Amino acid sequence: MDLQALPAAILAHLRANSPDAGIVRVDVQAAAEPVVVVHLERPGLLIGRQGATLRRIEGELARRWGPLQLRVVELRCPELEPLWLADTVLRQVTAGIDPLRALTRIGDKGLRARARALRLTVERADERWEQILLAEGEQAAVLSAPEARSAASSRSAEDGAEWRCAVQLAPPL
């Protein structure tokens, strides 16, 4: 079992099976039986009633990648996770909200969570919207600092249009 590629594969599998749980990160801790730690916004959607959904998912993962343990961790501040921000923007624009309004709304959430800077970009076909939001006293250069994180996501709307969103975030010091 390749522990380097495992988190990305498990993340893709979990996000496909539980798209509304707000899964943003998967960490794998090496041990005799690897421990998969899933960081998400809504753990109840992944756990299910009396843990039934979690047991089913753990069985699916074990069949596909061998024996492992699954741990679920709720995000305390999802507004500081670039993948969560991108998914939230996409959920809004595919529901019909104006892209610039969605970028502004989500960017404000990130700044209220004390992000130092955000660059949000939404694209569809040949249209593109971008917004750079900075905390007071910050400069856009913090987005290229080593601690800055980025993520990208895509989603199809009901009309068949493919939306893409990219987020760069400079976390609080």
trRosetta pair geometry for C-beta under 8 A, 3 or more apart (Angstrom, degrees):
i j d omega theta_ij theta_ji phi_ij phi_ji
1 6 6.6 40 168 -76 99 129
1 34 7.1 -118 111 -16 147 141
1 65 6.0 81 -129 -177 122 88
1 66 5.5 -106 -64 30 134 137
2 5 4.7 27 108 30 121 103
2 6 6.3 176 92 -38 63 86
3 6 5.3 -41 -139 12 35 128
3 28 5.5 -157 -158 107 88 134
3 30 5.7 -8 -121 -84 164 99
3 34 6.8 -175 -109 -111 104 139
5 8 6.0 -63 -167 44 56 108
5 9 5.9 50 144 -21 84 113
6 9 5.8 -65 -145 41 31 109
6 10 6.0 25 164 -15 70 110
6 28 5.0 35 94 -42 125 163
6 34 7.3 -27 145 154 167 165
6 36 7.8 -117 146 -100 117 107
6 65 6.5 98 -133 -152 106 147
7 10 5.9 -60 -143 41 28 106
7 11 6.0 32 158 -23 65 108
7 26 4.4 172 -155 95 81 96
7 27 6.3 0 -110 -108 130 23
7 28 5.2 -136 -63 -11 89 103
7 36 7.9 166 -103 -137 68 91
8 11 5.6 -52 -144 35 29 115
8 12 6.4 29 156 -18 63 105
8 26 7.8 -172 -60 58 22 118
9 12 5.9 -55 -151 36 29 110
9 13 6.4 28 152 -18 64 108
9 65 7.5 138 103 -78 131 131
10 13 5.5 -55 -146 38 34 113
10 14 6.1 29 158 -16 69 108
10 26 4.9 -165 90 165 111 164
10 28 7.5 127 15 -65 145 112
10 36 5.9 -129 -176 -148 168 138
10 38 7.9 -119 138 -87 118 100
10 61 6.5 38 -125 -129 105 120
10 65 7.3 -43 -75 -16 101 158
11 14 6.1 -58 -143 40 26 106
11 15 6.1 22 160 -16 64 111
11 23 6.7 180 -148 135 74 119
11 25 7.3 -38 -105 -147 126 21
11 26 4.4 -148 -67 6 88 124
12 15 6.0 -57 -141 40 26 108
12 16 6.3 27 158 -21 62 109
13 16 6.0 -60 -152 34 26 110
13 17 6.5 7 158 -4 63 113
13 60 7.7 -176 166 126 129 120
13 61 7.2 137 107 -94 149 86
13 64 7.4 170 -115 79 160 167
14 17 6.0 -66 -144 46 30 100
14 18 5.8 -30 176 37 71 105
14 21 7.6 -73 160 60 99 139
14 23 5.2 -163 119 -162 119 177
14 26 7.0 141 21 -71 141 132
14 38 6.5 -169 -146 -128 171 134
14 46 7.5 11 -164 -123 113 122
14 57 7.1 58 -112 -163 87 133
15 18 7.0 -75 -120 66 21 66
15 19 6.2 56 177 -104 63 61
15 23 5.3 -135 -80 66 78 121
16 19 7.1 3 -140 -64 17 90
17 57 6.8 157 109 -111 149 107
17 60 7.8 125 -77 87 167 166
18 21 4.1 15 146 -7 115 126
18 23 6.5 87 88 -22 107 124
18 45 6.0 139 -166 130 115 104
18 46 5.4 60 -172 -94 170 79
18 53 8.0 99 -87 165 125 131
18 57 7.7 -18 -29 -92 126 143
20 42 7.1 -28 133 55 76 143
20 45 5.9 -124 95 -163 91 162
21 40 5.1 -13 143 -175 98 143
21 41 7.0 155 152 53 50 78
21 42 5.2 -134 -151 70 52 92
21 43 7.5 62 -165 -100 105 22
21 45 4.1 -156 -96 87 84 121
21 46 4.7 71 -139 -50 151 93
22 40 5.1 122 88 -174 76 81
22 41 2.8 -32 109 30 152 114
22 42 5.2 100 21 8 115 86
22 45 8.0 103 15 43 82 136
22 75 7.4 -104 129 21 119 128
22 78 6.4 -26 171 -130 132 151
22 84 6.0 37 -167 -123 96 101
22 87 7.1 168 -126 92 63 147
23 26 7.4 18 175 -53 112 93
23 38 6.1 -43 -135 -174 109 106
23 39 7.4 114 -155 81 61 50
23 40 4.4 -35 -95 -99 57 109
23 41 7.9 -111 -52 11 28 76
23 46 7.3 94 -71 -72 109 135
24 39 5.7 -57 64 101 86 97
24 40 6.5 152 9 -105 74 48
24 41 7.2 76 -18 -33 111 88
24 75 6.7 34 31 -62 130 145
24 78 6.9 161 -22 -140 149 92
24 81 4.4 26 174 163 160 146
24 83 4.4 155 -144 75 86 117
24 84 4.8 -39 -85 -48 136 91
24 87 7.9 -128 -91 6 88 135
25 38 7.8 156 88 -158 53 42
25 39 4.2 5 61 48 96 121
25 81 7.1 -122 -25 -142 110 127
25 83 7.3 154 -54 33 73 140
26 36 6.3 -13 -169 -171 103 95
26 37 7.1 153 -159 79 51 53
26 38 5.5 -13 -107 -105 81 66
26 39 7.3 -151 -73 19 35 78
27 36 7.6 155 81 -158 47 46
27 37 4.5 -11 61 58 96 106
27 39 7.4 53 -4 -19 98 107
28 34 5.4 -3 -171 -180 101 124
28 35 7.2 150 -158 77 51 49
28 36 5.5 -18 -103 -102 77 67
28 37 7.6 -168 -78 19 28 75
29 34 6.7 156 73 -162 51 68
29 35 4.3 -10 54 59 107 102
29 37 6.7 54 -15 -15 104 110
30 34 6.3 -36 -118 -110 37 88
31 34 6.0 151 43 -99 76 33
31 35 5.9 42 16 -13 129 94
33 67 5.1 -61 -133 124 104 106
33 68 6.0 170 172 -114 80 34
33 69 5.9 82 124 -21 110 94
34 68 4.7 -28 72 -121 87 102
34 69 7.3 -159 100 29 44 73
35 68 7.1 167 -92 -173 20 84
35 69 4.7 -20 -113 68 70 107
35 71 6.2 19 179 -4 100 116
36 61 7.0 -91 21 167 162 156
36 68 5.4 49 -14 154 108 131
36 69 6.8 180 23 85 71 50
36 70 5.2 -20 68 -109 104 63
36 71 7.0 173 86 26 50 71
37 71 4.8 -20 -109 72 69 108
37 73 5.9 19 -178 -6 98 122
38 46 6.8 -150 111 174 146 167
38 70 6.8 7 -7 -169 115 91
38 71 7.0 176 21 87 72 52
38 72 5.3 -23 66 -111 102 61
38 73 6.8 169 81 26 47 75
39 73 5.1 -29 -101 77 66 104
39 75 5.6 78 173 -70 93 91
39 81 7.8 -177 125 -105 123 148
40 43 5.9 134 77 -78 108 62
40 46 6.1 101 55 -17 163 140
40 72 6.9 -41 31 -159 112 91
40 73 7.5 127 22 74 64 55
40 74 6.9 -50 76 -115 64 47
40 75 6.5 -125 105 -14 15 99
41 74 7.4 46 -161 -155 19 74
41 75 5.4 -35 -89 38 54 118
41 78 4.6 16 -98 -79 105 152
41 84 6.3 118 -54 -127 123 127
42 45 4.6 44 116 5 112 113
42 46 7.5 139 101 -7 69 86
42 74 7.9 36 -104 -126 12 96
43 46 5.7 -64 -157 43 47 105
43 47 5.7 38 152 -19 81 112
43 72 4.8 117 -142 152 112 126
43 73 7.7 -153 -85 91 128 10
43 74 4.8 -81 -23 -75 121 92
44 47 5.7 -57 -133 42 31 107
44 48 7.8 131 172 -50 55 18
45 48 7.7 27 -179 -66 25 58
45 53 7.9 -68 158 98 40 162
46 53 6.5 -162 170 113 32 121
46 54 6.3 67 137 -85 75 85
46 57 7.0 -41 -171 9 85 163
46 72 5.8 170 91 -119 130 136
47 51 5.6 -50 -177 -104 88 55
47 53 6.2 98 127 63 20 102
47 54 4.7 -10 -133 -40 51 122
47 72 6.2 -115 -65 25 97 170
48 51 6.5 78 70 -158 86 8
48 52 4.7 -92 115 62 130 77
48 53 2.6 132 -30 4 137 107
48 54 6.1 -156 27 -12 98 72
48 56 7.7 28 13 21 160 112
49 52 5.5 3 71 16 74 116
49 53 7.5 90 25 -12 57 95
51 54 4.8 -57 -161 46 71 117
51 55 5.7 75 139 -26 89 99
52 55 5.9 -56 -150 35 29 109
52 56 6.5 28 154 -18 64 107
53 56 5.6 -54 -149 36 33 113
53 57 6.3 30 155 -16 67 107
54 57 5.8 -55 -145 39 30 108
54 58 6.1 34 154 -22 65 107
54 70 6.7 -171 -174 100 93 132
54 72 6.9 -83 -117 -33 129 134
55 58 5.6 -53 -144 36 30 114
55 59 6.4 34 154 -21 62 104
56 59 5.7 -56 -154 34 30 113
56 60 6.6 31 149 -19 64 104
57 60 5.5 -50 -148 34 36 113
57 61 6.3 33 154 -16 67 105
57 70 6.9 133 103 -143 101 174
58 61 5.9 -54 -146 39 30 110
58 62 6.2 32 153 -21 64 108
58 68 7.7 -143 -157 83 81 81
58 69 7.9 -8 -143 -150 120 33
58 70 4.6 -130 -99 8 99 134
59 62 5.6 -55 -144 37 30 112
59 63 6.4 31 156 -19 65 104
60 63 5.9 -56 -151 34 29 109
60 64 6.3 15 156 -10 64 113
61 64 5.9 -65 -145 44 30 105
61 65 5.8 -29 176 32 70 109
61 68 6.1 -71 127 57 115 122
61 70 6.7 113 48 -70 152 123
62 65 7.1 -75 -119 60 19 69
62 66 6.7 -53 -159 128 56 18
62 67 5.6 24 -142 -106 102 41
62 68 6.1 -157 -92 31 74 77
65 68 6.4 3 96 -13 110 133
75 78 4.4 90 106 -73 141 79
75 81 6.4 -58 -142 -24 152 140
75 84 7.3 -130 78 -62 174 154
77 80 4.9 32 118 11 110 111
77 81 7.9 151 106 -18 66 87
77 113 5.4 137 -175 -157 115 122
78 81 5.3 -53 -160 25 56 117
78 84 4.3 -141 176 176 99 168
79 84 7.3 -100 -83 100 22 128
79 85 7.0 71 -152 -76 48 97
79 109 4.8 -133 -127 143 125 96
79 110 5.2 -170 171 -95 95 49
79 112 7.2 -41 155 71 165 85
79 113 3.6 166 93 -30 127 154
79 115 7.4 -124 136 -28 92 114
80 110 7.1 123 -88 -141 48 78
80 113 5.3 -142 -50 133 88 133
80 114 7.7 -14 -82 66 120 78
80 115 6.0 172 -113 -72 79 97
80 169 6.8 156 -161 157 56 146
80 171 5.6 66 -167 -121 115 98
80 172 7.5 -62 -118 2 136 92
81 84 4.0 67 83 9 109 113
81 85 6.8 176 88 -13 57 83
81 151 7.8 16 159 -2 69 151
82 85 5.6 -56 -149 36 34 112
82 86 6.3 33 155 -19 68 105
82 149 5.2 -151 -14 115 128 98
82 150 5.6 -175 -168 -151 168 22
82 151 3.6 150 111 14 108 106
82 167 4.2 178 -160 95 88 114
82 168 7.0 6 -120 -107 133 17
82 169 4.8 -155 -76 4 94 119
83 86 5.7 -52 -146 36 33 111
83 87 6.3 32 156 -17 65 107
83 151 4.0 -107 -69 170 69 164
83 153 6.4 103 -150 -50 73 121
83 167 7.6 -157 -63 48 25 127
84 87 5.9 -56 -146 39 30 109
84 88 6.2 30 156 -21 64 108
85 88 5.8 -58 -148 36 28 111
85 89 6.5 29 155 -18 64 105
85 106 5.5 123 -157 169 86 123
85 109 7.8 179 -113 81 94 115
85 110 6.1 20 -103 -70 136 122
85 118 7.5 -137 -171 -145 164 128
85 120 7.1 -111 149 -103 121 111
85 151 7.7 130 52 59 91 117
85 167 4.7 120 88 -121 120 165
85 169 7.0 134 11 -60 152 132
86 89 5.9 -54 -151 35 30 110
86 90 6.4 26 154 -15 65 109
86 151 5.4 -131 -4 103 138 102
86 152 6.3 176 -137 -140 160 23
86 153 4.1 137 128 19 123 112
86 165 4.2 162 -155 104 84 113
86 166 6.8 6 -110 -110 124 14
86 167 4.7 -132 -59 -8 92 117
87 90 5.7 -57 -146 40 32 110
87 91 6.2 36 155 -24 66 105
87 153 5.4 -19 -71 89 68 174
87 155 7.8 102 -135 -46 62 132
87 165 7.8 -165 -54 65 24 137
88 91 5.7 -49 -145 32 31 113
88 92 6.6 28 155 -16 62 106
88 106 5.5 149 100 -111 118 126
89 92 5.9 -63 -156 38 30 109
89 93 6.3 17 157 -11 69 109
89 99 7.9 51 -180 -148 101 72
89 102 5.1 115 -145 144 72 116
89 103 6.3 41 -129 -84 124 58
89 106 5.2 -79 -71 -3 89 162
89 120 6.5 165 -81 -166 157 124
89 122 6.0 -138 153 -80 128 119
89 165 4.8 148 84 -134 125 155
89 167 7.7 159 3 -64 137 115
90 93 6.0 -57 -137 41 32 101
90 94 6.0 24 165 -12 67 111
90 122 7.8 172 -82 -125 64 106
90 153 5.9 -105 -17 104 148 114
90 154 7.3 160 -118 -155 147 18
90 155 4.2 118 168 16 130 133
90 163 5.5 155 -135 106 90 124
90 165 5.0 -129 -55 -3 95 133
91 94 6.4 -61 -144 42 22 104
91 95 6.4 20 155 -18 59 114
91 155 7.4 40 -69 46 48 179
92 95 5.7 -65 -151 37 29 110
92 97 4.3 -43 168 45 92 136
92 102 4.0 161 100 -120 135 123
92 105 7.4 172 -129 64 171 135
92 106 7.6 -154 9 -43 146 116
93 96 7.8 134 -174 -6 32 8
93 97 6.0 -87 -89 66 40 80
93 98 8.0 -40 -114 128 79 12
93 99 5.0 33 -111 -93 125 77
93 102 5.3 -101 -56 9 84 165
93 122 6.1 145 -49 -163 162 147
93 124 7.8 -154 151 -46 136 130
93 157 7.7 -83 121 -80 79 121
93 163 5.6 159 97 -143 126 158
93 165 7.9 157 20 -65 136 121
94 155 5.5 -83 -45 116 146 122
94 156 7.5 82 -124 108 134 27
94 157 4.3 -161 -137 -100 86 82
94 158 7.4 120 179 -9 92 74
94 163 5.9 -135 -65 15 93 145
97 101 5.8 -113 167 82 98 116
97 102 5.0 112 108 -62 120 105
98 101 4.1 76 72 9 100 112
98 102 6.8 -173 87 -11 49 84
99 102 5.6 -56 -146 36 33 111
99 103 6.3 33 157 -19 67 104
99 122 4.7 -153 -160 86 121 147
99 124 7.8 -144 -70 -2 146 118
99 127 8.0 153 16 132 159 121
99 129 4.5 152 123 21 125 155
100 103 5.7 -50 -146 36 32 112
100 104 6.3 32 155 -18 64 107
100 129 5.4 -132 -73 -156 73 141
100 131 7.3 119 -143 -53 70 124
101 104 5.8 -56 -148 38 30 111
101 105 6.2 30 155 -20 65 109
102 105 5.8 -55 -143 37 29 111
102 106 6.2 18 162 -9 65 110
102 122 7.2 62 81 -49 120 158
103 106 6.3 -62 -143 44 25 102
103 107 5.8 27 159 -21 64 114
103 120 4.7 167 -146 105 99 135
103 122 6.3 -129 -65 -8 112 119
103 129 6.1 -150 -22 129 147 118
103 130 7.8 172 -146 -158 160 15
103 131 4.5 137 147 13 130 134
104 107 5.7 -57 -141 39 25 113
104 108 6.3 29 158 -21 62 106
104 131 6.6 -155 -72 -129 62 171
105 108 6.0 -56 -154 32 25 111
105 109 6.9 27 148 -19 60 103
106 109 5.5 -48 -154 31 38 115
106 110 6.6 40 149 -19 66 102
106 120 6.7 128 86 -111 115 158
107 110 5.6 -53 -152 35 35 113
107 111 6.4 31 152 -15 67 105
107 118 5.1 -176 -134 86 86 143
107 120 5.7 -117 -71 -4 104 138
107 131 5.8 -89 -52 110 155 130
107 133 4.2 135 178 -14 124 151
108 111 5.7 -54 -145 39 34 109
108 112 6.2 36 154 -20 66 105
108 133 7.5 -133 -66 -146 46 160
109 112 5.8 -56 -147 37 30 111
109 113 6.4 25 153 -16 63 108
110 113 5.7 -60 -150 39 31 109
110 115 4.3 -20 162 18 92 142
110 118 4.8 82 101 -66 151 146
110 133 7.1 123 74 78 115 136
110 169 6.6 -122 -159 -123 135 115
111 114 7.6 60 -179 -71 35 13
111 115 5.9 -79 -88 55 39 90
111 118 7.0 -102 -54 -1 82 123
111 133 5.7 -98 -54 143 123 128
111 135 5.9 165 -143 -85 94 78
114 135 7.5 30 -159 -97 45 146
114 172 4.2 8 133 -69 110 134
115 118 5.6 56 119 -53 143 99
115 135 7.0 -176 97 -44 52 114
115 169 5.4 -71 -145 -162 133 99
115 170 6.4 115 -180 70 83 58
115 171 6.2 -62 -122 -116 72 38
115 172 6.6 -101 -98 -45 26 74
116 134 7.5 -9 154 -153 61 65
116 135 5.0 -84 -145 17 44 125
116 138 4.9 154 176 -109 89 152
116 142 5.2 -74 116 131 129 157
116 170 4.2 -61 65 104 105 110
116 171 7.0 31 6 96 95 15
116 172 6.3 141 -40 -96 87 44
116 173 7.3 62 -58 -30 131 81
117 132 7.2 -4 -174 -175 98 87
117 133 6.9 167 -155 89 52 56
117 134 4.9 -6 -110 -111 90 69
117 135 6.6 -100 -61 5 57 81
117 138 5.3 -152 -59 136 102 142
117 139 8.0 -34 -77 89 144 27
117 140 6.4 149 -157 -122 148 44
117 142 4.8 138 10 75 135 113
117 143 5.2 -100 109 -59 131 89
117 148 7.9 -33 70 -113 105 117
117 168 7.9 -15 114 113 93 94
117 169 7.4 167 87 -152 57 39
117 170 4.3 34 44 28 90 120
118 131 7.7 12 107 106 99 89
118 132 7.1 174 90 -151 55 45
118 133 4.6 4 54 54 100 99
118 167 6.9 -31 -161 -161 93 90
118 168 7.0 151 -158 82 43 61
118 169 5.5 -1 -107 -106 76 72
118 170 7.7 -128 -61 23 44 73
119 130 7.2 -5 -174 -170 84 99
119 131 7.6 176 -150 89 44 46
119 132 5.0 -9 -105 -105 78 81
119 140 7.8 71 -69 -150 113 98
119 143 5.5 54 -16 -135 120 151
119 166 7.9 -17 112 113 92 91
119 167 7.2 153 80 -157 59 42
119 168 4.2 11 47 48 104 107
120 130 6.9 166 89 -152 54 52
120 131 5.1 -4 58 57 98 90
120 132 7.9 -178 23 -79 65 36
120 133 7.5 18 3 2 106 105
120 165 7.2 -17 -168 -167 84 98
120 166 7.7 161 -154 84 39 54
120 167 5.6 -1 -106 -108 70 79
121 128 6.8 -13 -169 -169 96 96
121 129 7.2 163 -153 87 49 52
121 130 4.6 -6 -105 -105 81 88
121 131 8.0 -176 -75 23 46 56
121 165 6.8 159 85 -154 56 50
121 166 4.6 -2 56 54 107 95
121 167 7.7 -161 26 -71 70 41
122 128 7.3 162 86 -153 50 49
122 129 4.8 -2 57 57 96 100
122 130 7.8 -171 24 -74 60 47
122 163 6.6 -15 -168 -170 95 101
122 164 7.2 157 -155 84 47 51
122 165 5.1 -12 -102 -101 73 84
123 127 6.9 161 -154 88 54 57
123 128 4.9 -9 -104 -105 85 80
123 129 7.8 -168 -74 25 44 63
123 163 7.2 152 80 -158 49 53
123 164 4.7 -12 58 60 98 99
123 165 7.7 -176 20 -76 69 39
124 127 5.1 -5 64 59 82 104
124 161 5.3 25 -162 168 118 122
124 162 7.0 163 -134 81 71 48
124 163 5.1 -27 -84 -102 99 70
124 164 7.5 171 -73 20 50 71
125 161 6.6 -68 -30 -144 104 102
125 162 7.8 117 -54 52 63 79
132 140 5.9 5 175 -112 144 115
132 143 7.7 -77 -141 -43 110 152
134 138 4.5 -155 -173 79 100 103
134 139 7.0 15 -141 -107 146 11
134 140 6.5 -86 -76 -70 126 63
135 138 4.7 68 59 -3 79 129
138 142 5.6 -51 -169 4 110 142
138 170 7.5 169 -168 80 143 142
139 142 6.4 127 70 -14 63 89
140 143 5.8 -29 180 9 64 116
141 144 6.0 -59 -167 38 55 103
141 145 7.3 78 137 -46 70 89
142 145 5.1 -24 -159 -8 51 124
142 148 6.7 142 145 -70 64 117
142 170 4.2 54 134 -131 105 169
143 148 5.3 106 -162 -133 38 156
143 168 5.0 64 -161 131 109 130
143 170 5.5 -104 -86 -42 49 111
144 148 6.6 -33 -67 25 5 151
145 148 5.1 115 61 -20 73 102
145 170 6.2 69 40 -124 117 114
147 170 6.9 76 93 -149 91 71
147 171 6.3 -96 146 41 109 98
148 168 6.0 18 169 -179 118 95
148 169 6.6 168 -158 84 74 39
148 170 4.7 -39 -100 -90 93 72
148 171 7.7 176 -109 1 41 72
149 168 7.5 170 90 -152 38 53
149 169 5.5 -18 63 62 83 93
149 171 6.9 36 8 -30 108 106
150 166 6.9 8 -176 -179 106 90
150 167 6.4 175 -149 92 62 54
150 168 4.5 -20 -98 -101 101 70
150 169 7.2 162 -86 16 48 69
151 166 7.4 -177 94 -149 41 55
151 167 5.5 -3 56 56 80 97
152 164 6.8 3 -176 -176 103 97
152 165 6.8 173 -151 90 59 49
152 166 4.4 -16 -102 -102 94 79
152 167 7.5 176 -82 18 46 65
153 164 7.4 172 90 -151 41 57
153 165 5.5 -9 60 59 84 93
154 162 6.2 6 -178 -180 117 94
154 163 6.5 165 -155 88 65 52
154 164 4.5 -24 -101 -100 93 74
154 165 7.4 169 -87 17 44 66
155 162 7.8 161 83 -155 31 56
155 163 5.3 -17 64 63 79 101
155 165 8.0 2 11 3 100 106
156 160 6.8 -23 -172 -147 107 29
156 161 7.2 155 -155 80 62 39
156 162 5.6 -33 -99 -100 74 64
156 163 7.4 166 -99 17 21 78
157 160 7.0 -34 74 33 77 20
157 161 4.7 4 38 57 118 89
157 162 7.8 -143 9 -73 80 19
157 163 6.2 75 -36 -18 100 112
